[in-house]
Amino acid sequence: MEELIGRLVANIGVDKATAEKAVGIMLDFLKKEGPPDTVQTLLAKLPGAEALMAAHAGEAGGMFSMGGIMGVGTKLMGAGLSMGQVQGVAKEVIAFAREKAGEDTIGEIVGAIPGLSQFV
């Protein structure tokens, strides 16, 4: 996960702590919204992903948090990201996941989550 965190720091311009939160939020979103078996295949190829998700579970959710693509966007902005940074983080996380798990796995996950394809 350090490689991905480093890419977010370098390419999106966020600090390491914010990058870690953002990755935890994004991966948790994929786990909750994506096809379980396919997401588990992805997480198995991302050492440290489960620990990062656990460390940031419930980040910036709040009492009235919503689910889906809007919910993850709200959580990411609550973690301190601008809308542009949210889009950049989504693209970087999906690109990294594609490198590690392959196009078929990521295509299935993105295709199963309504609205996600617009951001990646």
KAZI-V668535 format. One line per field, one symbol per residue. phi: phi as a letter, one per 20 degrees, with the letter a starting at -180 (. if undefined). psi: psi as a letter, one per 30 degrees, with the letter a starting at -180 (. if undefined). A space follows every 10 residues. Layout:
phi=???
psi=???
//
This chain:
phi=.gffgfffff edndffffff gffgffffff ffdefgffff gfffecgnff fffffdfmgl fnfdfdemff ffffffffeo efgffgfffg fffffffffe dnffffgfff fedgnfffdc
psi=feeeeeeeee ffglleeeee eeeeeeeeee eeflkeeeee eeefgikfee eeeefgkgkg elegklaaee eeeeeeeffg kleeeeeeee eeeeeeeeee fleeeeeeee ffjkfefff.
//
